[in-house]
Amino acid sequence: MYRFLLSRQWVILTLVALALIPTMIELGFWQLHRHQHKVALNRVIADSLAAEPVPAESLTAPGAEVKDADLYRRVTAKGRFDTAREVVVRRRTNADDRIGFHVLTPFVLTDGKILLVNRGWIPADGPSQTAFPKIPPPPRGEITVTGRLMADQTTAASGIKDKTGLPDRQIMLINSRQEAERLGGQVLGGYIDMTEPRPRGATPQPIAAPDHDDIGPHMAYAVQWWLFAGAVPVGWVVLARREARDRAAAEEQDDESSQAAPAPV
């Protein structure tokens, strides 16, 4: 009755089904791991934002990488802004999805080290973004800044290609190692999104705090893949039984037709 399962068509269908089941199960676990990573990251962000500020040099150093546990941690630093070596980061959007620049200003600490400070977002002067924009100056003299500690930006993590040959004083990624070569000094690893002091006239626009409430759809996707994996063998059985039933009905009809046929003279 089920000899048709040995046909070429059904062998191929069975092999495809057997390959789909573990693949879908693995995709489900992949989405589960993404969900767990998102939940853990949200916990880190919440804990970091709630913690009291600490000196920046207690969490990072020249050439160091910012640890995952220290991401978004509020840090402070005392020194002065070096606007003469200020640059802008291209193709950045604000909360309204307008394209502009992030303003990256070196902050020279009292011990001579440099902390990269993202002062916020400003609009582009024109569609070409080739001219260096007009940037409101930061406070002069020795001050204390506060900001959220961020890891160096990379192409792999951000998806932004680090292009060369850009207009003067424009960069694509905030990377402390690259900036150390440009500035010729000891640059602390990572950078900060400045939160204090607030800019006069709300320009540059401060970088918004990260959202740590959304866990994303990854858990729903994981369950969906596992349901698909369970549906494959069920579907295979339904198709096989239907094929057997159709074949049996066809054979029965052929028998009835042969019996009803007149005998030869």
Summary of the structure (lengths in Angstrom):
residues: 265
radius of gyration: 31.3
end to end distance: 35.2
largest distance: 120.3
contacts: 734
relative contact order: 0.18
helix: 43%
strand: 22%
